[in-house]
């Protein structure tokens, strides 16, 4: 039984529990860092963007995260034509909220910078502006140094995936997440003298915005895609494995800015070789997909008690989705990603 939230409310009550768990079409929960009943080194705040160009076969992924006892930032260039990724990332110790993330997903600016990279995400009047640079990033041809600015359009009426859930073993541990798909992208970046330009009529970006206090060990599965099919702007967010999802799943389709809620989606992959084909099945038969990997953006962190193993695989979805009114949309080689992540932190 999935609970849809339809009116604004505080995220947490006086005990530090989620006021009402469920999902929503807009970010109706109001996050207040001061209301979190956890040490500041256990509070996690993050923004992640991916912007992909299916026709030109390249993309960019940008991350800024304040995980309490560790901070992370990354710029990743995806050369989908060659099946490679090129990344510069950096870690900082004990930021504990000093990164300065806004409380809401439609407000303010977050910045991170050091000698390795500079990243700034700003929201202003329905636009998200992403500025970034990393002098040490090198692409497959040996070009060095990335600098870019991308603008994503997000109309006020556009619906998104919003979820607030907790862990069964600790109800003060919570996950408040927003995923925004299908934002038309313009601008671009250069690597060395090579220029990469996004066109809003064909290229789209997606946002993963989150705030939370997690339990120590977690494994989650997440997939996302944004593009065009049969004359419509089409996208989806799928995922599970993180928190008690009995109040709601985060599985959702988006067609021309309108959300269509799905039940449960299951990922099927070869965990010994993530470049082998994947499958996705759904309990309501409304999301049935094959997935052909292009590149496995994988990473591992081992810093004592802090450990992470991540496989974010970019590739092509092929299959069918069914909307709330029963309409079926078929896609073939629809660009997106799916990931399997295991964290101890």
N, C-alpha and C positions, 0 to 999 in steps of 0.2 A: 504494500500500500504506500504510494508515494504522496507526500504532503506538499502541496503547492502553497507558497507564501505569496500573498497578494497585497499586503499593506506594510508600510515601513515599521521597523521595530529595532530596539537595541539588540546587538548581537549577543551580549552576555548579561546575565542577571547579577545580583549582588554576591551570589555564591561562586561566580565564575563559570557557570554552566550556560550553554546556548539557550537563549530565551525560548526559541521554538525552532526545531530542526526541520529541514526540508529543502526544497528547491524553489527557484523563482526565475522569472523571465527578465528581471532587472535587479540590480544590486540593492535590495531593500533593507538588508541588515546594516546597522550602523556600528562600525568597528571603533573601539576605544582602547588603545594600548594599555591605559591605566586600569582598565577593568579586568585585565587578564590576571588570573590567580596562579602565577608561576614566576619563578625567578627570571630576571630580564635576560639571562644567558640561555633560557629555554624558549624564548619567543622568536618566531620565524616570520619574516616578511620578504616578499620577492615579487619581481616583475620579470617576465620572459616574453620576448617577441620573436616570431618567425615571419619572414617575408619571402615568398617563393614566386618564381617566374617559370611556369610550366613550359612555355614556348621557347624561352631562351635557355632553360635548363641551368639556372643558378639560383642561389638564395642566400639569405643571411639570417643568423640566429644570434640574439643579443640577450644577455642575462645580467641582472643585478640582484643579489640576494644577501640579506642580513639574517643569518641563522643563529644569532645570539653569540655563541662562542667562536664563530667563524664567519667571515664575510667572503663572498665570491662574486666575481664578475668575469664575463667571457664575451668575446666576439668570435663568431665562427662563420667563415665563408664556405658555402656549399657549392662545389663544382659538380653539378649533377650529370653533366655531359660526360665527364671523366670518371665519375663515381668516387670522388675524393672530398675530404673536408680539410680545412686549414684553420687552425684555432690559436688564439692567444687568450690565456686566462690568468687570473691572479687571485691570491688568497690574502685575507687580513685576519688578524686575531682579535677576538673579543670586541667586535663593533657594538654589540648589545644595544641596538636601536639608534646609534649615532649616525647611521647612513641617512636617516631623515626621510623615510618613506611617508607619503601622505596617508591619512586615515582612510580616504575614499578612493575608489578606482577611477573616478572622473574628476580629478582635481590635482593641481600641484605639479611639482617637478622632483625627480630624484636624480642625483648625480653620484658618480663614482669616478675617481681618477688616481692613477699613480704613474710610475715611469713606463709601465707596460701598455696601459690602455686608458682611454677616456670614454665614458658613456654618460649620456644625459637623455632622460625620457621626460617629455613635457606634455601635459594635456591642456588644451585651451579651446573652448567653444566648438566641440565636436571634432577636433583634430588632435591626433597624437603625432608629435614630432620626435624623431629618434635621431640623435646626433652621436657620432662615434668615431674613434680613431685608434689605431694601434701601429706604431712605427715598425714593429718587428714581425707583423704578419706577412707570410710569403706564400704565393699561390704555386700551382704546379709548374708554371713556366718560369718561376724564379723571380717574378715581379715582387717588389717589397714595399710594404707600408700601405695600410688601408685608411681611408678617410671617407665619411659618408654622412648624408642627411636624407631621411625618408619621412614623408608625411602620410599618415594613414587617416582616411575619412571614416568617422563613426557618427552617423546621424543619431539624433536623440531617440528616435523611435525604434532603432535597431534593437532587437531582443538578443539576449545572450544567456549563457549557462551560468547560473549562480547556485551555489550549494553551501549549506552550513550543517556539518555533521560532527559527531564526537566519537571517541573510542569507548567501547563497552567496558573495558577494564579501567578506564579513568575518564569520567564525564567532564572533567575540567580540561582535558586535552581535546583540542578542537581544530577543525579545518574549515576555513571560510575562503571560498575560491570563486573566482569569476573567469570564464573563458569567453572571449569575444572573437568570433570568426568573421571572415568575408569583408574585411576592411580594405577598400581600394587603395592601392599604394602608388605613390609618385615620388620622384627623386631617385636617389641611387647612391653609388659609391665608386671610388677608384681604388685600384690596387696597382701601385707603380704608375704607369701611364695608361693602364687598361681601364676603361670606363664601363660600368654596369648600370643600366637605367631601367627603372620600373615604369610601366604604363598602367594607369588606373583602370582602363577598360579591359585589361586582361590579367593583371597581377594583383594579389591580395596578401594582406598580413593578418596575423592572429596574435592575441594577447592571452597569456596565462598570468593572472594577478592573484596573489594569495597572501593570507595572514593566518597565523595559527600558533598553537602550542601542541607539539606532537609527543607521542610516546617514543621510546628510544629506537626500536627496530621496526622498520616498515618496508613492505614491498608493494609497488603499485604498477599498474598497467595503464597507459594513456595513449590515445590516438586522436589525430586532428587532421582536417583537410578543409581547404577553401578554394573555390574555383567557379567555373561556369559549366552548366549542363542543360541541354534542351531549352536554351534561351533563358535560364534562370541563374541567379547567384545562388550557389549551393555550397553548404559546408556541414561539418559535423564535429561533435566532441564525444568521445567514448572513453570509458575508463572505469576501473574498480580496484579493489584490493587495499584501499586506504580508508580507514575508519569503519565504523558500523554504518553500512549503507541501507539499513532497513527503512529509515525515513524517506530516502530518495536515492536514485542513481544520478550520475552526471551525464547520462547518455542522451544526446539531443541532436536533432537535425535542424538546419536553418535553410529556409528557402525565401529569397528576397527579403531578408531581415526578420522573418517570422519563425518562431521556434516551434518544433514538433517534438514532443516528449517521447522517448523510448523507454523500454523496460531494461532488462539486463543484456549485456553484450559480453561474450567470452572470446578471449584471444587464444589462438592456437599457433605456437611457433616452436622451432627447434632451438632450445636454449644452449645447445652446443655449437650452433652455427646460425647466427641471427640473419645471415644473408640468404638463407634458404627461404622458400615461399612461406607466407603466413596465411592463416584463415581467420575469419571473424564470423561468429554465429550469434544469434539473438534469441532470447526466450519468447519473443512475440513475432519472430520471423520477419521483422521489419528492417533488419540490417544484416545482410548476408554478403560477405565480401571475400575475395581473394586479394592478396597483397604481394607485389613483386618488389623486393628490396633493390635499391640502387647503391646506398652507402650506409654503413653502420657507424654512426657517430658515437663511439664508445669511449669511456673514461673510467678510471679507478682512482680513488683517494684512500690512502691508509695513513692516518695520523693518530696512532694510539687507539683510543676508544672511538675516534671518528673514522668511519669507513663508508665508502660508497662505491657501488658498481653500477654503471649506467650504460644502457644500449638504447640510443635514440636512432631509429632506422627510418631513413627517408626512402620513399618508393611510390609505387603506383597501386591504387585501389581499383578493382574491377568487380562489379556486382550490382546489386539493387538495394534501394532504400524505399520505404513505404511511408507516406505522409499520414497525418492524423485523419485526413478525409479518405484514405484508401488509395490515393494516387501513387503510382509506382514510377520511380525515376531510375533509369539504368545508366551506369557510368562505366567507362572503359579507359584505363590508364589515367586515372584521376590522381594528381599529385598530392601527397600528404606525408604524414609520418606516423609511426607507432613506436612505443617504447616500453621497456621492462627495466625498472629501477629498484635496486635494493640498497637501503640506507641503514646505517647505525649512527644516529646523531641526534 
